Amino acid sequence: MRSLPTAVHDPPPTPRLALLPALGVSASAFLLFALQLGGWGHALLALSLLGAVLVSRELAKDLALIGLGIAIVSTTSVVASVDWDRFVTIGAVLLLAVAAPVLVDRLLLRRRAIRFPLRTGQGWTRLEKGYIVAVPFLGWLILPFYFLTSGVYRNWPHLADGAEVGRFFVGVNFVGTWDELFFICLCFALLRRHFGLWTANLLQAVIFVSFLWELGYQAWGPLLTAPFALLQGWLFDRTGSLLYVLIVHLLFDVVVFLAIVHARHPGAIGIFLV
């Protein structure tokens, strides 16, 4: 069995009370993104970060970086749109939500706690290679049924012409890439510095799924997005490779794109069963 990358070794012991502010930060994302309760969400986020200061200085630094990203994302709606003004605004806000914590980590805290390890020098196992093949197949099988039977495809733009379809394709892939940079390399990796694998993974999944709910994955969407978020965290912990989880996510998102176009324009893409 191959050795795990250094970045994902079990963290040093953390005070038991550390879980409370971490839970608060994750819950604030649920209030802000899923429930759209801005005042309550920001208040819980601030209270949780204050609590982290009282528990552990290092924990407070890492939760503050996560909280900074969450707060930046909360400044705008992330409901999918291909209108140029929303397209540019959402893109700029999401970029800032990653860039600001990285800059604070590097320049203010003088650390490199946030990293984006594209390659680890280790090969992927047969199981990991097989999963890359299985992901688009499972998406092809499940996603059209989800979008059409739930009607949530209406949460995405109508896609009136080729230009809008093109912007939609770019947007889907941009957000998919950002998901891995923010939720996995930032939120999960920082939480993993203080908590065990599944504690950190569940905490990041709450933030991940809450964001995806606002984006449009509603109705019974969390039954799909929650396992996906947990698998991405587990795979990153196992491989230490951003490249691997990014390939998985973008392959899945290609099917998301095709399934939504199919739902919006029946007959345009004749590759699905539903």
Secondary structure as GFF3:
##gff-version 3
##sequence-region A 1 274
A	DSSP	three_ten_helix	6	8	.	.	.	ID=ss1
A	DSSP	three_ten_helix	16	18	.	.	.	ID=ss2
A	DSSP	alpha_helix	19	29	.	.	.	ID=ss3
A	DSSP	pi_helix	30	34	.	.	.	ID=ss4
A	DSSP	alpha_helix	38	55	.	.	.	ID=ss5
A	DSSP	alpha_helix	57	73	.	.	.	ID=ss6
A	DSSP	alpha_helix	84	103	.	.	.	ID=ss7
A	DSSP	pi_helix	104	108	.	.	.	ID=ss8
A	DSSP	alpha_helix	126	150	.	.	.	ID=ss9
A	DSSP	three_ten_helix	152	155	.	.	.	ID=ss10
A	DSSP	alpha_helix	162	179	.	.	.	ID=ss11
A	DSSP	pi_helix	180	188	.	.	.	ID=ss12
A	DSSP	alpha_helix	189	192	.	.	.	ID=ss13
A	DSSP	alpha_helix	197	215	.	.	.	ID=ss14
A	DSSP	alpha_helix	222	239	.	.	.	ID=ss15
A	DSSP	alpha_helix	242	264	.	.	.	ID=ss16
###
